[in-house]
Amino acid sequence: MKMVKDMKENRKHHYKVVKPFRFFLFVVISIMIIIFAGYTVIGAGNAEAAAARSYVQVTIDEGDNLWSIVERVNKDAYIDVQSAIYDVYEINDIDAADIQPGDKIFVPVY
């Protein structure tokens, strides 16, 4: 029994920081790497949002709706019009009920 107790006591390791500056530098760099990796993972889903996009300012005429405006601006592009309309809402901070003839809105060009 004494032998088992002696073996357990021999397994205990006591570590001592010999060079505090080097240890501090290691900790700081490790934290920076973890934060950078986290932002990279989080930002990976926003890669499309980070892409440069151009916009066209459109004046709303009588009888216009967002669907027709988005299709007119992006007539040669194969786009999901509903997603584009959602982008128009987000960019201009509006709802469909907010638009009136004569208003100017920005429409993304895809």
PyMOL commands that place a pseudoatom at each C-alpha (Angstrom):
pseudoatom trace, name=CA, resn=MET, resi=1, chain=A, elem=C, hetatm=0, pos=[0.000, 0.000, 0.000]
pseudoatom trace, name=CA, resn=LYS, resi=2, chain=A, elem=C, hetatm=0, pos=[2.831, 2.356, 0.817]
pseudoatom trace, name=CA, resn=MET, resi=3, chain=A, elem=C, hetatm=0, pos=[4.357, 1.641, -2.566]
pseudoatom trace, name=CA, resn=VAL, resi=4, chain=A, elem=C, hetatm=0, pos=[1.173, 2.781, -4.383]
pseudoatom trace, name=CA, resn=LYS, resi=5, chain=A, elem=C, hetatm=0, pos=[1.093, 5.980, -2.314]
pseudoatom trace, name=CA, resn=ASP, resi=6, chain=A, elem=C, hetatm=0, pos=[4.745, 6.693, -3.139]
pseudoatom trace, name=CA, resn=MET, resi=7, chain=A, elem=C, hetatm=0, pos=[4.061, 6.150, -6.847]
pseudoatom trace, name=CA, resn=LYS, resi=8, chain=A, elem=C, hetatm=0, pos=[1.171, 8.655, -6.792]
pseudoatom trace, name=CA, resn=GLU, resi=9, chain=A, elem=C, hetatm=0, pos=[3.305, 11.244, -5.061]
pseudoatom trace, name=CA, resn=ASN, resi=10, chain=A, elem=C, hetatm=0, pos=[6.074, 10.757, -7.616]
pseudoatom trace, name=CA, resn=ARG, resi=11, chain=A, elem=C, hetatm=0, pos=[3.633, 11.501, -10.460]
pseudoatom trace, name=CA, resn=LYS, resi=12, chain=A, elem=C, hetatm=0, pos=[2.864, 14.998, -9.276]
pseudoatom trace, name=CA, resn=HIS, resi=13, chain=A, elem=C, hetatm=0, pos=[4.636, 17.546, -11.389]
pseudoatom trace, name=CA, resn=HIS, resi=14, chain=A, elem=C, hetatm=0, pos=[5.204, 21.073, -10.320]
pseudoatom trace, name=CA, resn=TYR, resi=15, chain=A, elem=C, hetatm=0, pos=[5.835, 23.393, -13.204]
pseudoatom trace, name=CA, resn=LYS, resi=16, chain=A, elem=C, hetatm=0, pos=[7.606, 26.666, -12.845]
pseudoatom trace, name=CA, resn=VAL, resi=17, chain=A, elem=C, hetatm=0, pos=[7.664, 29.492, -15.357]
pseudoatom trace, name=CA, resn=VAL, resi=18, chain=A, elem=C, hetatm=0, pos=[11.344, 30.062, -15.957]
pseudoatom trace, name=CA, resn=LYS, resi=19, chain=A, elem=C, hetatm=0, pos=[11.046, 32.933, -18.399]
pseudoatom trace, name=CA, resn=PRO, resi=20, chain=A, elem=C, hetatm=0, pos=[7.887, 34.967, -17.657]
pseudoatom trace, name=CA, resn=PHE, resi=21, chain=A, elem=C, hetatm=0, pos=[8.179, 37.201, -20.725]
pseudoatom trace, name=CA, resn=ARG, resi=22, chain=A, elem=C, hetatm=0, pos=[8.371, 34.241, -23.080]
pseudoatom trace, name=CA, resn=PHE, resi=23, chain=A, elem=C, hetatm=0, pos=[5.363, 32.607, -21.365]
pseudoatom trace, name=CA, resn=PHE, resi=24, chain=A, elem=C, hetatm=0, pos=[3.379, 35.869, -21.551]
pseudoatom trace, name=CA, resn=LEU, resi=25, chain=A, elem=C, hetatm=0, pos=[4.211, 36.191, -25.243]
pseudoatom trace, name=CA, resn=PHE, resi=26, chain=A, elem=C, hetatm=0, pos=[3.079, 32.597, -25.849]
pseudoatom trace, name=CA, resn=VAL, resi=27, chain=A, elem=C, hetatm=0, pos=[-0.252, 33.247, -24.105]
pseudoatom trace, name=CA, resn=VAL, resi=28, chain=A, elem=C, hetatm=0, pos=[-0.891, 36.491, -26.003]
pseudoatom trace, name=CA, resn=ILE, resi=29, chain=A, elem=C, hetatm=0, pos=[-0.103, 34.922, -29.387]
pseudoatom trace, name=CA, resn=SER, resi=30, chain=A, elem=C, hetatm=0, pos=[-2.270, 31.900, -28.572]
pseudoatom trace, name=CA, resn=ILE, resi=31, chain=A, elem=C, hetatm=0, pos=[-5.230, 34.124, -27.680]
pseudoatom trace, name=CA, resn=MET, resi=32, chain=A, elem=C, hetatm=0, pos=[-4.761, 36.140, -30.873]
pseudoatom trace, name=CA, resn=ILE, resi=33, chain=A, elem=C, hetatm=0, pos=[-4.732, 32.955, -32.985]
pseudoatom trace, name=CA, resn=ILE, resi=34, chain=A, elem=C, hetatm=0, pos=[-7.924, 31.692, -31.320]
pseudoatom trace, name=CA, resn=ILE, resi=35, chain=A, elem=C, hetatm=0, pos=[-9.695, 35.027, -31.862]
pseudoatom trace, name=CA, resn=PHE, resi=36, chain=A, elem=C, hetatm=0, pos=[-8.537, 35.224, -35.486]
pseudoatom trace, name=CA, resn=ALA, resi=37, chain=A, elem=C, hetatm=0, pos=[-9.720, 31.663, -36.137]
pseudoatom trace, name=CA, resn=GLY, resi=38, chain=A, elem=C, hetatm=0, pos=[-13.098, 32.473, -34.593]
pseudoatom trace, name=CA, resn=TYR, resi=39, chain=A, elem=C, hetatm=0, pos=[-13.580, 35.564, -36.748]
pseudoatom trace, name=CA, resn=THR, resi=40, chain=A, elem=C, hetatm=0, pos=[-12.533, 33.582, -39.801]
pseudoatom trace, name=CA, resn=VAL, resi=41, chain=A, elem=C, hetatm=0, pos=[-15.134, 30.899, -39.122]
pseudoatom trace, name=CA, resn=ILE, resi=42, chain=A, elem=C, hetatm=0, pos=[-17.856, 33.442, -38.370]
pseudoatom trace, name=CA, resn=GLY, resi=43, chain=A, elem=C, hetatm=0, pos=[-16.963, 35.585, -41.382]
pseudoatom trace, name=CA, resn=ALA, resi=44, chain=A, elem=C, hetatm=0, pos=[-16.891, 32.658, -43.796]
pseudoatom trace, name=CA, resn=GLY, resi=45, chain=A, elem=C, hetatm=0, pos=[-20.671, 32.775, -44.060]
pseudoatom trace, name=CA, resn=ASN, resi=46, chain=A, elem=C, hetatm=0, pos=[-20.563, 36.443, -44.958]
pseudoatom trace, name=CA, resn=ALA, resi=47, chain=A, elem=C, hetatm=0, pos=[-18.196, 36.087, -47.912]
pseudoatom trace, name=CA, resn=GLU, resi=48, chain=A, elem=C, hetatm=0, pos=[-20.899, 37.045, -50.387]
pseudoatom trace, name=CA, resn=ALA, resi=49, chain=A, elem=C, hetatm=0, pos=[-21.781, 40.146, -48.363]
pseudoatom trace, name=CA, resn=ALA, resi=50, chain=A, elem=C, hetatm=0, pos=[-18.143, 41.217, -48.407]
pseudoatom trace, name=CA, resn=ALA, resi=51, chain=A, elem=C, hetatm=0, pos=[-17.995, 41.089, -52.198]
pseudoatom trace, name=CA, resn=ALA, resi=52, chain=A, elem=C, hetatm=0, pos=[-18.099, 44.485, -53.864]
pseudoatom trace, name=CA, resn=ARG, resi=53, chain=A, elem=C, hetatm=0, pos=[-21.542, 45.150, -55.244]
pseudoatom trace, name=CA, resn=SER, resi=54, chain=A, elem=C, hetatm=0, pos=[-22.761, 48.054, -57.311]
pseudoatom trace, name=CA, resn=TYR, resi=55, chain=A, elem=C, hetatm=0, pos=[-26.090, 49.800, -56.940]
pseudoatom trace, name=CA, resn=VAL, resi=56, chain=A, elem=C, hetatm=0, pos=[-28.349, 51.822, -59.179]
pseudoatom trace, name=CA, resn=GLN, resi=57, chain=A, elem=C, hetatm=0, pos=[-30.545, 54.618, -57.882]
pseudoatom trace, name=CA, resn=VAL, resi=58, chain=A, elem=C, hetatm=0, pos=[-34.067, 54.233, -59.243]
pseudoatom trace, name=CA, resn=THR, resi=59, chain=A, elem=C, hetatm=0, pos=[-36.971, 56.682, -59.028]
pseudoatom trace, name=CA, resn=ILE, resi=60, chain=A, elem=C, hetatm=0, pos=[-40.256, 54.887, -58.463]
pseudoatom trace, name=CA, resn=ASP, resi=61, chain=A, elem=C, hetatm=0, pos=[-42.904, 55.675, -61.090]
pseudoatom trace, name=CA, resn=GLU, resi=62, chain=A, elem=C, hetatm=0, pos=[-46.663, 55.201, -60.866]
pseudoatom trace, name=CA, resn=GLY, resi=63, chain=A, elem=C, hetatm=0, pos=[-47.506, 51.492, -61.221]
pseudoatom trace, name=CA, resn=ASP, resi=64, chain=A, elem=C, hetatm=0, pos=[-43.992, 50.273, -60.369]
pseudoatom trace, name=CA, resn=ASN, resi=65, chain=A, elem=C, hetatm=0, pos=[-43.439, 47.518, -57.853]
pseudoatom trace, name=CA, resn=LEU, resi=66, chain=A, elem=C, hetatm=0, pos=[-40.186, 46.171, -56.468]
pseudoatom trace, name=CA, resn=TRP, resi=67, chain=A, elem=C, hetatm=0, pos=[-40.425, 42.976, -58.505]
pseudoatom trace, name=CA, resn=SER, resi=68, chain=A, elem=C, hetatm=0, pos=[-40.572, 44.864, -61.818]
pseudoatom trace, name=CA, resn=ILE, resi=69, chain=A, elem=C, hetatm=0, pos=[-37.852, 47.300, -60.744]
pseudoatom trace, name=CA, resn=VAL, resi=70, chain=A, elem=C, hetatm=0, pos=[-35.444, 44.516, -59.769]
pseudoatom trace, name=CA, resn=GLU, resi=71, chain=A, elem=C, hetatm=0, pos=[-36.129, 42.635, -63.007]
pseudoatom trace, name=CA, resn=ARG, resi=72, chain=A, elem=C, hetatm=0, pos=[-35.647, 45.817, -65.080]
pseudoatom trace, name=CA, resn=VAL, resi=73, chain=A, elem=C, hetatm=0, pos=[-32.316, 46.655, -63.448]
pseudoatom trace, name=CA, resn=ASN, resi=74, chain=A, elem=C, hetatm=0, pos=[-31.045, 43.059, -63.708]
pseudoatom trace, name=CA, resn=LYS, resi=75, chain=A, elem=C, hetatm=0, pos=[-32.618, 42.070, -67.029]
pseudoatom trace, name=CA, resn=ASP, resi=76, chain=A, elem=C, hetatm=0, pos=[-29.576, 40.110, -68.258]
pseudoatom trace, name=CA, resn=ALA, resi=77, chain=A, elem=C, hetatm=0, pos=[-28.802, 38.390, -64.954]
pseudoatom trace, name=CA, resn=TYR, resi=78, chain=A, elem=C, hetatm=0, pos=[-30.256, 35.114, -63.747]
pseudoatom trace, name=CA, resn=ILE, resi=79, chain=A, elem=C, hetatm=0, pos=[-31.130, 36.036, -60.178]
pseudoatom trace, name=CA, resn=ASP, resi=80, chain=A, elem=C, hetatm=0, pos=[-33.546, 35.069, -57.455]
pseudoatom trace, name=CA, resn=VAL, resi=81, chain=A, elem=C, hetatm=0, pos=[-35.816, 38.094, -57.555]
pseudoatom trace, name=CA, resn=GLN, resi=82, chain=A, elem=C, hetatm=0, pos=[-37.186, 37.484, -54.053]
pseudoatom trace, name=CA, resn=SER, resi=83, chain=A, elem=C, hetatm=0, pos=[-33.671, 37.569, -52.577]
pseudoatom trace, name=CA, resn=ALA, resi=84, chain=A, elem=C, hetatm=0, pos=[-32.925, 40.723, -54.535]
pseudoatom trace, name=CA, resn=ILE, resi=85, chain=A, elem=C, hetatm=0, pos=[-36.098, 42.370, -53.209]
pseudoatom trace, name=CA, resn=TYR, resi=86, chain=A, elem=C, hetatm=0, pos=[-35.041, 41.416, -49.684]
pseudoatom trace, name=CA, resn=ASP, resi=87, chain=A, elem=C, hetatm=0, pos=[-31.681, 43.098, -50.388]
pseudoatom trace, name=CA, resn=VAL, resi=88, chain=A, elem=C, hetatm=0, pos=[-33.546, 46.230, -51.523]
pseudoatom trace, name=CA, resn=TYR, resi=89, chain=A, elem=C, hetatm=0, pos=[-35.465, 46.231, -48.229]
pseudoatom trace, name=CA, resn=GLU, resi=90, chain=A, elem=C, hetatm=0, pos=[-32.233, 45.891, -46.249]
pseudoatom trace, name=CA, resn=ILE, resi=91, chain=A, elem=C, hetatm=0, pos=[-30.215, 48.444, -48.219]
pseudoatom trace, name=CA, resn=ASN, resi=92, chain=A, elem=C, hetatm=0, pos=[-32.901, 51.124, -48.143]
pseudoatom trace, name=CA, resn=ASP, resi=93, chain=A, elem=C, hetatm=0, pos=[-34.353, 50.224, -44.716]
pseudoatom trace, name=CA, resn=ILE, resi=94, chain=A, elem=C, hetatm=0, pos=[-37.902, 50.139, -46.104]
pseudoatom trace, name=CA, resn=ASP, resi=95, chain=A, elem=C, hetatm=0, pos=[-40.934, 47.855, -46.381]
pseudoatom trace, name=CA, resn=ALA, resi=96, chain=A, elem=C, hetatm=0, pos=[-43.077, 47.359, -49.480]
pseudoatom trace, name=CA, resn=ALA, resi=97, chain=A, elem=C, hetatm=0, pos=[-45.768, 49.630, -47.998]
pseudoatom trace, name=CA, resn=ASP, resi=98, chain=A, elem=C, hetatm=0, pos=[-43.247, 52.458, -47.589]
pseudoatom trace, name=CA, resn=ILE, resi=99, chain=A, elem=C, hetatm=0, pos=[-42.603, 53.082, -51.280]
pseudoatom trace, name=CA, resn=GLN, resi=100, chain=A, elem=C, hetatm=0, pos=[-44.496, 55.818, -53.122]
pseudoatom trace, name=CA, resn=PRO, resi=101, chain=A, elem=C, hetatm=0, pos=[-44.176, 57.225, -56.648]
pseudoatom trace, name=CA, resn=GLY, resi=102, chain=A, elem=C, hetatm=0, pos=[-41.326, 59.719, -56.721]
pseudoatom trace, name=CA, resn=ASP, resi=103, chain=A, elem=C, hetatm=0, pos=[-39.272, 57.932, -54.017]
pseudoatom trace, name=CA, resn=LYS, resi=104, chain=A, elem=C, hetatm=0, pos=[-35.676, 57.080, -54.851]
pseudoatom trace, name=CA, resn=ILE, resi=105, chain=A, elem=C, hetatm=0, pos=[-34.264, 53.707, -53.833]
pseudoatom trace, name=CA, resn=PHE, resi=106, chain=A, elem=C, hetatm=0, pos=[-31.021, 51.835, -54.415]
pseudoatom trace, name=CA, resn=VAL, resi=107, chain=A, elem=C, hetatm=0, pos=[-31.245, 48.527, -56.245]
pseudoatom trace, name=CA, resn=PRO, resi=108, chain=A, elem=C, hetatm=0, pos=[-28.303, 46.070, -56.335]
pseudoatom trace, name=CA, resn=VAL, resi=109, chain=A, elem=C, hetatm=0, pos=[-26.913, 45.130, -59.722]
pseudoatom trace, name=CA, resn=TYR, resi=110, chain=A, elem=C, hetatm=0, pos=[-25.943, 41.463, -59.966]
for i in range(1, 110): cmd.bond("trace and resi %d" % i, "trace and resi %d" % (i + 1))
show_as sticks, trace
zoom trace
